[in-house]
Amino acid sequence: MFILGNLFEALAVILDKALWLYSIVVFIAVMISWVSPDPFNPVVQFLRSVTQPVFDWIRARLPFAVIGMLDLSPIILLMFLWFARQFLVKSLFDLAFHLR
């Protein structure tokens, strides 16, 4: 059973790093949106292509995500990513610990 425990531990580590990295990408995209970036810059295009579909999905599903000119979708996404890191990753680590 230790092999299955190691598998779940590896999955937990990979998921934790991926969620952390995406949180950083979302944070950078929000910071860049406060200035007027060049829309043809490859970095700006990458950030928008990675974050805008998720922001649009949140705005479509949660009507309170946009209040006037204030867009709360990045905050909602960051809270979800934090929750996923706290719940899913820790649950996978606990499962891996119990399978050893």
Residue pairs with C-beta under 8 A, 6 or more apart in sequence:
1 99
1 100
2 99
2 100
4 99
5 95
5 96
5 97
5 98
5 99
5 100
6 96
7 96
8 92
8 93
8 95
8 96
8 99
9 92
9 93
9 96
11 92
12 89
12 92
12 93
12 96
15 88
15 89
15 92
16 85
16 89
19 81
19 84
19 85
19 89
20 85
22 50
22 81
23 78
23 81
23 82
23 85
25 47
25 50
25 51
26 51
26 74
26 77
26 78
26 81
27 78
28 47
29 47
29 48
29 50
29 51
29 74
30 74
32 44
32 47
37 44
38 44
39 45
51 74
51 77
54 73
54 77
55 71
55 73
55 74
55 77
58 65
58 73
58 76
58 77
59 65
59 66
59 71
59 73
62 73
62 76
64 72
65 71
65 72
65 73
65 76
66 72
66 73
